[in-house]
Each structure stands twice: as structure tokens, then as C-alpha cells.
Amino acid sequence: MNEIIKKNGISYGIITGIVSALITTAIYSIDLNLFVKWWLGIIIFLVYIIIGIVLLSKTKKELKGIFSFKEAFTTYFISAVIGILISVGFNILLFNVIDPSAKDTLNDIFIKYTVEMLQKIGTPSSAINEAAKKMQENNPYSTIELMKGSIYSIVGSALFGLLLALIFKSKPTQE
């Protein structure tokens, strides 16, 4: 594997993980209710897109513009996996070791938010009650659920990485 790809993937993975931990810490410190705000989710997603674009732009420049689809995808994927692992590790530590009561509070916030959304769209009461009951039985911030979620995050990042790799790969030269 090319050293530039490996170095940038690892460096930006660490940056992504630290940014994620800092965002989580800020939200945790300011107000747990921010975890359910859709606009904040969009802002965070945009931050990750920008980090990915900067990573691939920098790597392509360092490779003097010769950047295959595989190299672009590999660079992004290394970064994404490292960032996700750091983020999930931090979340496990925060919500299961440092402040386990926060995960219960967050679950209550998510249940309340979901019930309100279901009521707004006219979902029958029986379906709302069933959804709330299932959510009470399953806490998304438990260690197991966070680890399961990391798998989905890696798959989602891989799909996003395919798109970015298509965009950033070198264009074939015509002779």
C-alpha cells in the first residue's frame, strides 16, 4: 500500500474520531436534547463530508494527480473505519463507564421524540405504544448496540466512500 494513502487515511481517521468525540462531548455538556435535533445531524454530516473531501483532495495532490478509484476508496475507507472506531470507543466510555445514567436519559429523550413525531403524522395509538415499548427494551447507547451501530456506520461509510472515490479518481488520459 502506498505510504501517502496509509499516512493520510490514518491521520484523517484520527482527526475524524477526535472531531466526533469533541462534538459528542459538546452536545453532552450543553444539552442532551440536542442529540435528537435534525438540523444538528445535518451540520455534523456536512462536517464529515468536508473532512472526507479535504482528505481525498490532499491525497490526490500529494500523489501528483494520479489517483485510482481503488486508492481513493482505500484512503477514505481507512479514515472512516479509524474515525468510527475512535468515536464508538469514546461513546462506550462516556455512556457506559463515565456517565451510565446519560444513556437512560437519552433513551427517554429518543422515545419522547419518536412518540411526538408519530403523533404528528397520525400514527394509531396502538402502533405508537408498541414502538415506545420496543424502544424501552432496547437502548441504542448500550455497549452492544453501539458496537452493532458501528457496523452499520462502516457499511454506510463504505457506500459513501464509493461515491467519493468516483468523484476523486483520476480521469483517464486520452492519447
Contact map, one row per residue, 1 for C-alpha under 8 A:
1110110000000000000000000000000000000000000000000000000000000000000000000000000000000000000000000000000000000000000000000000000000000000000000000000000000000000000000000000000
1111110000000000000000000000000000000000000000000000000000000000000000000000000000000000000000000000000000000000000000000000000000000000000000000000000000000000000000000000000
1111111000000000000000000000000000000000000000000000000000000000000000000000000000000000000000000000000000000000000000000000000000000000000000000000000000000000000000000000000
0111111100000000000000000000000000000000000000000000000000100110000000000000000000000000000000000000000000000000000000000000000000000000000000000000000000000000000000000000000
1111111110000000000000000000000000000000000000000000000000100000000000100110000000000000000000000000000000000000000000000000000000000000000000000000000000000000000000000000000
1111111111000000000000000000000000000000000000000000000000000000000000000010010000000000000000000000000000000000000000000000000000000000000000000000000000000000000000000000000
0011111111100000000000000000000000000000000000000000000000000000000000000000000000000000000000000000000000000000000000000000000000000000000000000000000000000000000000000000000
0001111111110000000000000000000000000000000000000000001000100000000000000010001000000000000000000000000000000000000000000000000000000000000000000000000000000000000000000000000
0000111111111000000000000000000000000000000000000000001000000000000000000111111000000000000000000000000000000000000000000000000000000000000000000000000000000000000000000000000
0000011111111100000000000000000000000000000000000000000000000000000000000000011001000000000000000000000000000000000000000000000000000000000000000000000000000000000000000000000
0000001111111110000000000000000000000000000000000000000000000000000000000000001000000000000000000000000000000000000000000000000000000000000000000000000000000000000000000000000
0000000111111111000000000000000000000000000000000010001000000000000000000000001000100000000000000000000000000000000000000000000000000000000000000000000000000000000000000000000
0000000011111111100000000000000000000000000000000000000000000000000000000000011111100000000000000000000000000000000000000000000000000000000000000000000000000000000000000000000
0000000001111111110000000000000000000000000000000000000000000000000000000000001001100100000000000000000000000000000000000000000000000000000000000000000000000000000000000000000
0000000000111111111000000000000000000000000000000000000000000000000000000000000000100000000000000000000000000000000000000000000000000000000000000000000000000000000000000000000
0000000000011111111100000000000000000000000000010010000000000000000000000000001100110000000000000000000000000000000000000000000000000000000000000000000000000000000000000000000
0000000000001111111110000000000000000000000000000000000000000000000000000000000001111110000000000000000000000000000000000000000000000000000000000000000000000000000000000000000
0000000000000111111111000000000000000000000000000000000000000000000000000000000000100110000000000000000000000000000000000000000000000000000000000000000000000000000000000000000
0000000000000011111111100000000000000000000000000000000000000000000000000000000000000000000000000000000000000000000000000000000000000000000000000000000000000000000000000000000
0000000000000001111111110000000000000000000000000000000000000000000000000000000000100010000000000000000000000000000000000000000000000000000000000000000000000000000000000000000
0000000000000000111111111000000000000000000000000000000000000000000000000000000000000110011000000000000000000000000000000000000000000000000000000000000000000000000000000000000
0000000000000000011111111100000000000000000000000000000000000000000000000000000000000000000000000000000000000000000000000000000000000000000000000000000000000000000000000000000
0000000000000000001111111110000000000000000000000000000000000000000000000000000000000000000000000000000000000000000000000000000000000000000000000000000000000000000000000000000
0000000000000000000111111111000000000000000000000000000000000000000000000000000000000000001000000000000000000000000000000000000000000000000000000000000000000000000000000000000
0000000000000000000011111111100000000000000000000000000000000000000000000000000000000000000000000000000000000000000000000000000000000000000000000000000000000000000000000000000
0000000000000000000001111111110000000000000000000000000000000000000000000000000000000000000000000000000000000000000000000000000000000000000000000000000000000000000000000000000
0000000000000000000000111111111101100000000000000000000000000000000000000000000000000000000000000000000000000000000000000000000000000000000000000000000000000000000000000000000
0000000000000000000000011111111100000000000000000000000000000000000000000000000000000000000000000000000000000000000000000000000000000000000000000000000000000000000000000000000
0000000000000000000000001111111100000000000000000000000000000000000000000000000000000000000000000000000000000000000000000000000000000000000000000000000000000000000000000000000
0000000000000000000000000111111100000000000000000000000000000000000000000000000000000000000000000000000000000000000000000000000000000000000000000000000000000000000000000000000
0000000000000000000000000011111111000000000000000000000000000000000000000000000000000000000000000000000000000000000000000000000000000000000000000000000000000000000000000000000
0000000000000000000000000011111111100000000000000000000000000000000000000000000000000000000000000000000001000000000000000000000000000000000000000000000000000000000000000000000
0000000000000000000000000000001111111000000000000000000000000000000000000000000000000000000000000000000001001000000000000000000000000000000000000000000000000000000000000000000
0000000000000000000000000010001111111001000000000000000000000000000000000000000000000000000000000000000000000000000000000000000000000000000000000000000000000000000000000000000
0000000000000000000000000010000111111001000000000000000000000000000000000000000000000000000000000000000001000000000000000000000000000000000000000000000000000000000000000000000
0000000000000000000000000000000011111100000000000000000000000000000000000000000000000000000000000000000000001100100000000000000000000000000000000000000000000000000000000000000
0000000000000000000000000000000011111111100000000000000000000000000000000000000000000000000000000000000000000000000000000000000000000000000000000000000000000000000000000000000
0000000000000000000000000000000000011111110000000000000000000000000000000000000000000000000000000000000000000000000000000000000000000000000000000000000000000000000000000000000
0000000000000000000000000000000000001111111000000000000000000000000000000000000000000000000000000000000000000000000000000000000000000000000000000000000000000000000000000000000
0000000000000000000000000000000001101111111100000000000000000000000000000000000000000000000000000000000000000000000000000000000000000000000000000000000000000000000000000000000
0000000000000000000000000000000000001111111110000000000000000000000000000000000000000000000000000000000000000000000000000000000000000000000000000000000000000000000000000000000
0000000000000000000000000000000000000111111111000000000000000000000000000000000000000000000000000000000000000000000000000000000000000000000000000000000000000000000000000000000
0000000000000000000000000000000000000011111111100000000000000000000000000000000000000000000000000000000000000000000000000000000000000000000000000000000000000000000000000000000
0000000000000000000000000000000000000001111111110000000000000000000000000000000000000000000000000000000000000000000000000000000000000000000000000000000000000000000000000000000
0000000000000000000000000000000000000000111111111000000000000000000000000000000000000000000000000000000000000000000000000000000000000000000000000000000000000000000000000000000
0000000000000000000000000000000000000000011111111100000000000000000000000000000000000000000000000000000000000000000000000000000000000000000000000000000000000000000000000000000
0000000000000000000000000000000000000000001111111110000000000000000000000000000000000000000000000000000000000000000000000000000000000000000000000000000000000000000000000000000
0000000000000001000000000000000000000000000111111111000000000000000000000000000000000000000000000000000000000000000000000000000000000000000000000000000000000000000000000000000
0000000000000000000000000000000000000000000011111111100000000000000000000000000000000000000000000000000000000000000000000000000000000000000000000000000000000000000000000000000
0000000000000000000000000000000000000000000001111111110000000000000000000000000000000000000000000000000000000000000000000000000000000000000000000000000000000000000000000000000
0000000000010001000000000000000000000000000000111111111000000000000000000000000000000000000000000000000000000000000000000000000000000000000000000000000000000000000000000000000
0000000000000000000000000000000000000000000000011111111100000000000000000001000000000000000000000000000000000000000000000000000000000000000000000000000000000000000000000000000
0000000000000000000000000000000000000000000000001111111110000000000000000000000000000000000000000000000000000000000000000000000000000000000000000000000000000000000100000000000
0000000000000000000000000000000000000000000000000111111111000000000000000000000000000000000000000000000000000000000000000000000000000000000000000000000000000000000000000000000
0000000110010000000000000000000000000000000000000011111111100000000000000001000000000000000000000000000000000000000000000000000000000000000000000000000000000000000000000000000
0000000000000000000000000000000000000000000000000001111111110000000000010011000000000000000000000000000000000000000000000000000000000000000000000000000000000000000000010000000
0000000000000000000000000000000000000000000000000000111111111000000000000000000000000000000000000000000000000000000000000000000000000000000000000000000000000000000000010000000
0000000000000000000000000000000000000000000000000000011111111100000000000000000000000000000000000000000000000000000000000000000000000000000000000000000000000000000000000000000
0001100100000000000000000000000000000000000000000000001111111110000000000000000000000000000000000000000000000000000000000000000000000000000000000000000000000000000000000000000
0000000000000000000000000000000000000000000000000000000111111111111000010000000000000000000000000000000000000000000000000000000000000000000000000000000000000000000000010000000
0000000000000000000000000000000000000000000000000000000011111111100000000000000000000000000000000000000000000000000000000000000000000000000000000000000000000000000000000000000
0001000000000000000000000000000000000000000000000000000001111111100000000000000000000000000000000000000000000000000000000000000000000000000000000000000000000000000000000000000
0001000000000000000000000000000000000000000000000000000000111111111000000000000000000000000000000000000000000000000000000000000000000000000000000000000000000000000000000000000
0000000000000000000000000000000000000000000000000000000000011111110000000000000000000000000000000000000000000000000000000000000000000000000000000000000000000000000000000000000
0000000000000000000000000000000000000000000000000000000000011111111000000000000000000000000000000000000000000000000000000000000000000000000000000000000000000000000000000100000
0000000000000000000000000000000000000000000000000000000000010011111100000000000000000000000000000000000000000000000000000000000000000000000000000000000000000000000000001100000
0000000000000000000000000000000000000000000000000000000000010010111110110000000000000000000000000000000000000000000000000000000000000000000000000000000000000000000000011100000
0000000000000000000000000000000000000000000000000000000000000000011111110000000000000000000000000000000000000000000000000000000000000000000000000000000000000000000000001100000
0000000000000000000000000000000000000000000000000000000000000000001111111000000000000000000000000000000000000000000000000000000000000000000000000000000000000000000011011100000
0000000000000000000000000000000000000000000000000000000000000000000111111100000000000000000000000000000000000000000000000000000000000000000000000000000000000000000010000000000
0000100000000000000000000000000000000000000000000000000000000000001111111110000000000000000000000000000000000000000000000000000000000000000000000000000000000000000000000000000
0000000000000000000000000000000000000000000000000000000100010000001111111111000000000000000000000000000000000000000000000000000000000000000000000000000000000000000110011000000
0000000000000000000000000000000000000000000000000000000000000000000011111111100000000000000000000000000000000000000000000000000000000000000000000000000000000000110110000000000
0000100010000000000000000000000000000000000000000000000000000000000001111111110000000000000000000000000000000000000000000000000000000000000000000000000000000000000000000000000
0000110110000000000000000000000000000000000000000000000100000000000000111111111000000000000000000000000000000000000000000000000000000000000000000000000000000000000000000000000
0000000010000000000000000000000000000000000000000001001100000000000000011111111100000000000000000000000000000000000000000000000000000000000000000000000000000000100010000000000
0000000010000000000000000000000000000000000000000000000000000000000000001111111110000000000000000000000000000000000000000000000000000000000000000000000000001100100000000000000
0000010011001000000000000000000000000000000000000000000000000000000000000111111111000000000000000000000000000000000000000000000000000000000000000000000000000000000000000000000
0000000111111101000000000000000000000000000000000000000000000000000000000011111111100000000000000000000000000000000000000000000000000000000000000000000000000000000000000000000
0000000000001001000000000000000000000000000000000000000000000000000000000001111111110000000000000000000000000000000000000000000000000000000000000000000001001000000000000000000
0000000000001000000000000000000000000000000000000000000000000000000000000000111111111000000000000000000000000000000000000000000000000000000000000000000001000000000000000000000
0000000001001100100000000000000000000000000000000000000000000000000000000000011111111100000000000000000000000000000000000000000000000000000000000000000000000000000000000000000
0000000000011111110100000000000000000000000000000000000000000000000000000000001111111110000000000000000000000000000000000000000000000000000000000000000000000000000000000000000
0000000000000001100000000000000000000000000000000000000000000000000000000000000111111111000000000000000000000000000000000000000000000000000000000000010011000000000000000000000
0000000000000000100000000000000000000000000000000000000000000000000000000000000011111111100000000000000000000000000000000000000000000000000000000000010000000000000000000000000
0000000000000100110010000000000000000000000000000000000000000000000000000000000001111111110000000000000000000000000000000000000000000000000000000000000000000000000000000000000
0000000000000000110110000000000000000000000000000000000000000000000000000000000000111111111000000000000000000000000000000000000000000000000000000000000000000000000000000000000
0000000000000000000000000000000000000000000000000000000000000000000000000000000000011111111100000000000000000000000000000000000000000000000000000110010000000000000000000000000
0000000000000000000000000000000000000000000000000000000000000000000000000000000000001111111110000000000000000000000000000000000000000000000000000000000000000000000000000000000
0000000000000000000010000000000000000000000000000000000000000000000000000000000000000111111111000000000000000000000000000000000000000000000000000000000000000000000000000000000
0000000000000000000010010000000000000000000000000000000000000000000000000000000000000011111111110000000000000000000000000000000000000000000010000100000000000000000000000000000
0000000000000000000000000000000000000000000000000000000000000000000000000000000000000001111111111000000000000000000000000000000000000000000011100100000000000000000000000000000
0000000000000000000000000000000000000000000000000000000000000000000000000000000000000000111111111100000000000000000000000000000000000000000000000000000000000000000000000000000
0000000000000000000000000000000000000000000000000000000000000000000000000000000000000000011111111111000000000000000000000000000000000000000000000000000000000000000000000000000
0000000000000000000000000000000000000000000000000000000000000000000000000000000000000000001111111111111000000000000000000000000000000000000011000000000000000000000000000000000
0000000000000000000000000000000000000000000000000000000000000000000000000000000000000000001111111111001000000000000000000000000000000000000011100000000000000000000000000000000
0000000000000000000000000000000000000000000000000000000000000000000000000000000000000000000111111111000000000000000000000000000000000000000000000000000000000000000000000000000
0000000000000000000000000000000000000000000000000000000000000000000000000000000000000000000011111111000000000000000000000000000000000000000000000000000000000000000000000000000
0000000000000000000000000000000000000000000000000000000000000000000000000000000000000000000001111111111000000000000000000000000000000000000000000000000000000000000000000000000
0000000000000000000000000000000000000000000000000000000000000000000000000000000000000000000001111111111100000000000000000000000000000000000000000000000000000000000000000000000
0000000000000000000000000000000000000000000000000000000000000000000000000000000000000000000000100011111110000000000000000000000000000000000000000000000000000000000000000000000
0000000000000000000000000000000000000000000000000000000000000000000000000000000000000000000000100011111111000000000000000000000000000000000000000000000000000000000000000000000
0000000000000000000000000000000000000000000000000000000000000000000000000000000000000000000000110011111111100000000000000000000000000000001011000000000000000000000000000000000
0000000000000000000000000000000000000000000000000000000000000000000000000000000000000000000000000001111111110000000000000000000000000000001000000000000000000000000000000000000
0000000000000000000000000000000000000000000000000000000000000000000000000000000000000000000000000000111111111000000000000000000000000000000000000000000000000000000000000000000
0000000000000000000000000000000110100000000000000000000000000000000000000000000000000000000000000000011111111100000000000000000000000000000000000000000000000000000000000000000
0000000000000000000000000000000000000000000000000000000000000000000000000000000000000000000000000000001111111110000000000000000000000011001110000000000000000000000000000000000
0000000000000000000000000000000000000000000000000000000000000000000000000000000000000000000000000000000111111111000000000000000000000001000000000000000000000000000000000000000
0000000000000000000000000000000010010000000000000000000000000000000000000000000000000000000000000000000011111111100000000000000000000000000000000000000000000000000000000000000
0000000000000000000000000000000000010000000000000000000000000000000000000000000000000000000000000000000001111111110000000000000000000000000000000000000000000000000000000000000
0000000000000000000000000000000000000000000000000000000000000000000000000000000000000000000000000000000000111111111000000000000000010011000000000000000000000000000000000000000
0000000000000000000000000000000000000000000000000000000000000000000000000000000000000000000000000000000000011111111100000000000000000000000000000000000000000000000000000000000
0000000000000000000000000000000000010000000000000000000000000000000000000000000000000000000000000000000000001111111110000000000000000000000000000000000000000000000000000000000
0000000000000000000000000000000000000000000000000000000000000000000000000000000000000000000000000000000000000111111111000000000000010000000000000000000000000000000000000000000
0000000000000000000000000000000000000000000000000000000000000000000000000000000000000000000000000000000000000011111111100000000100010000000000000000000000000000000000000000000
0000000000000000000000000000000000000000000000000000000000000000000000000000000000000000000000000000000000000001111111110000000000000000000000000000000000000000000000000000000
0000000000000000000000000000000000000000000000000000000000000000000000000000000000000000000000000000000000000000111111111000000000000000000000000000000000000000000000000000000
0000000000000000000000000000000000000000000000000000000000000000000000000000000000000000000000000000000000000000011111111110000100000000000000000000000000000000000000000000000
0000000000000000000000000000000000000000000000000000000000000000000000000000000000000000000000000000000000000000001111111111100100000000000000000000000000000000000000000000000
0000000000000000000000000000000000000000000000000000000000000000000000000000000000000000000000000000000000000000000111111110000000000000000000000000000000000000000000000000000
0000000000000000000000000000000000000000000000000000000000000000000000000000000000000000000000000000000000000000000011111110000000000000000000000000000000000000000000000000000
0000000000000000000000000000000000000000000000000000000000000000000000000000000000000000000000000000000000000000000001111111000000000000000000000000000000000000000000000000000
0000000000000000000000000000000000000000000000000000000000000000000000000000000000000000000000000000000000000000000001111111101100000000000000000000000000000000000000000000000
0000000000000000000000000000000000000000000000000000000000000000000000000000000000000000000000000000000000000000000000100111111100000000000000000000000000000000000000000000000
0000000000000000000000000000000000000000000000000000000000000000000000000000000000000000000000000000000000000000000000100011111110000000000000000000000000000000000000000000000
0000000000000000000000000000000000000000000000000000000000000000000000000000000000000000000000000000000000000000000000000001111111000000000000000000000000000000000000000000000
0000000000000000000000000000000000000000000000000000000000000000000000000000000000000000000000000000000000000000000000000011111111100000000000000000000000000000000000000000000
0000000000000000000000000000000000000000000000000000000000000000000000000000000000000000000000000000000000000000001001100011111111110000000000000000000000000000000000000000000
0000000000000000000000000000000000000000000000000000000000000000000000000000000000000000000000000000000000000000000000000000111111111000000000000000000000000000000000000000000
0000000000000000000000000000000000000000000000000000000000000000000000000000000000000000000000000000000000000000000000000000011111111100000000000000000000000000000000000000000
0000000000000000000000000000000000000000000000000000000000000000000000000000000000000000000000000000000000000000000000000000001111111110000000000000000000000000000000000000000
0000000000000000000000000000000000000000000000000000000000000000000000000000000000000000000000000000000000000010011000000000000111111111000000000000000000000000000000000000000
0000000000000000000000000000000000000000000000000000000000000000000000000000000000000000000000000000000000000000000000000000000011111111100000000000000000000000000000000000000
0000000000000000000000000000000000000000000000000000000000000000000000000000000000000000000000000000000000000000000000000000000001111111110000000000000000000000000000000000000
0000000000000000000000000000000000000000000000000000000000000000000000000000000000000000000000000000000000100010000000000000000000111111111000000000000000000000000000000000000
0000000000000000000000000000000000000000000000000000000000000000000000000000000000000000000000000000000000110010000000000000000000011111111000000000000000000000000000000000000
0000000000000000000000000000000000000000000000000000000000000000000000000000000000000000000000000000000000000000000000000000000000001111111000000000000000000000000000000000000
0000000000000000000000000000000000000000000000000000000000000000000000000000000000000000000000000000000000000000000000000000000000000111111100000000000000000000000000000000000
0000000000000000000000000000000000000000000000000000000000000000000000000000000000000000000000000000001100100000000000000000000000000011111111001000000000000000000000000000000
0000000000000000000000000000000000000000000000000000000000000000000000000000000000000000000000000000000000100000000000000000000000000000011111001100000000000000000000000000000
0000000000000000000000000000000000000000000000000000000000000000000000000000000000000000001100110000001000100000000000000000000000000000001111101100000000000000000000000000000
0000000000000000000000000000000000000000000000000000000000000000000000000000000000000000000100110000001000000000000000000000000000000000001111111100000000000000000000000000000
0000000000000000000000000000000000000000000000000000000000000000000000000000000000000000000100010000000000000000000000000000000000000000000011111110000000000000000000000000000
0000000000000000000000000000000000000000000000000000000000000000000000000000000000000000000000000000000000000000000000000000000000000000000001111111000000000000000000000000000
0000000000000000000000000000000000000000000000000000000000000000000000000000000000000000000000000000000000000000000000000000000000000000001111111111100000000000000000000000000
0000000000000000000000000000000000000000000000000000000000000000000000000000000000000001001100000000000000000000000000000000000000000000000111111111110000000000000000000000000
0000000000000000000000000000000000000000000000000000000000000000000000000000000000000001000000000000000000000000000000000000000000000000000000111111111000000000000000000000000
0000000000000000000000000000000000000000000000000000000000000000000000000000000000000000000000000000000000000000000000000000000000000000000000011111111100000000000000000000000
0000000000000000000000000000000000000000000000000000000000000000000000000000000000000000000000000000000000000000000000000000000000000000000000001111111110000000000000000000000
0000000000000000000000000000000000000000000000000000000000000000000000000000000000011001000000000000000000000000000000000000000000000000000000000111111111000000000000000000000
0000000000000000000000000000000000000000000000000000000000000000000000000000000000000000000000000000000000000000000000000000000000000000000000000011111111100000000000000000000
0000000000000000000000000000000000000000000000000000000000000000000000000000000000000000000000000000000000000000000000000000000000000000000000000001111111110000000000000000000
0000000000000000000000000000000000000000000000000000000000000000000000000000000000010000000000000000000000000000000000000000000000000000000000000000111111111000000000000000000
0000000000000000000000000000000000000000000000000000000000000000000000000000000110010000000000000000000000000000000000000000000000000000000000000000011111111100000000000000000
0000000000000000000000000000000000000000000000000000000000000000000000000000000000000000000000000000000000000000000000000000000000000000000000000000001111111110000000000000000
0000000000000000000000000000000000000000000000000000000000000000000000000000000000000000000000000000000000000000000000000000000000000000000000000000000111111111000000000000000
0000000000000000000000000000000000000000000000000000000000000000000000000000100100000000000000000000000000000000000000000000000000000000000000000000000011111111100000000000000
0000000000000000000000000000000000000000000000000000000000000000000000000000100000000000000000000000000000000000000000000000000000000000000000000000000001111111110000000000000
0000000000000000000000000000000000000000000000000000000000000000000000000000000000000000000000000000000000000000000000000000000000000000000000000000000000111111111000000000000
0000000000000000000000000000000000000000000000000000000000000000000000000000000000000000000000000000000000000000000000000000000000000000000000000000000000011111111100000000000
0000000000000000000000000000000000000000000000000000000000000000000000001001100000000000000000000000000000000000000000000000000000000000000000000000000000001111111110000000000
0000000000000000000000000000000000000000000000000000000000000000000000001000000000000000000000000000000000000000000000000000000000000000000000000000000000000111111111000000000
0000000000000000000000000000000000000000000000000000000000000000000000000000000000000000000000000000000000000000000000000000000000000000000000000000000000000011111111100000000
0000000000000000000000000000000000000000000000000000100000000000000000011000000000000000000000000000000000000000000000000000000000000000000000000000000000000001111111110000000
0000000000000000000000000000000000000000000000000000000000000000000011011001000000000000000000000000000000000000000000000000000000000000000000000000000000000000111111111000000
0000000000000000000000000000000000000000000000000000000000000000000010000000000000000000000000000000000000000000000000000000000000000000000000000000000000000000011111111000000
0000000000000000000000000000000000000000000000000000000000000000000000000000000000000000000000000000000000000000000000000000000000000000000000000000000000000000001111111000000
0000000000000000000000000000000000000000000000000000000110010000001010010000000000000000000000000000000000000000000000000000000000000000000000000000000000000000000111111100000
0000000000000000000000000000000000000000000000000000000000000000011110010000000000000000000000000000000000000000000000000000000000000000000000000000000000000000000011111110000
0000000000000000000000000000000000000000000000000000000000000000111110000000000000000000000000000000000000000000000000000000000000000000000000000000000000000000000000011111000
0000000000000000000000000000000000000000000000000000000000000000000000000000000000000000000000000000000000000000000000000000000000000000000000000000000000000000000000001111100
0000000000000000000000000000000000000000000000000000000000000000000000000000000000000000000000000000000000000000000000000000000000000000000000000000000000000000000000000111110
0000000000000000000000000000000000000000000000000000000000000000000000000000000000000000000000000000000000000000000000000000000000000000000000000000000000000000000000000011111
0000000000000000000000000000000000000000000000000000000000000000000000000000000000000000000000000000000000000000000000000000000000000000000000000000000000000000000000000001111
0000000000000000000000000000000000000000000000000000000000000000000000000000000000000000000000000000000000000000000000000000000000000000000000000000000000000000000000000000111
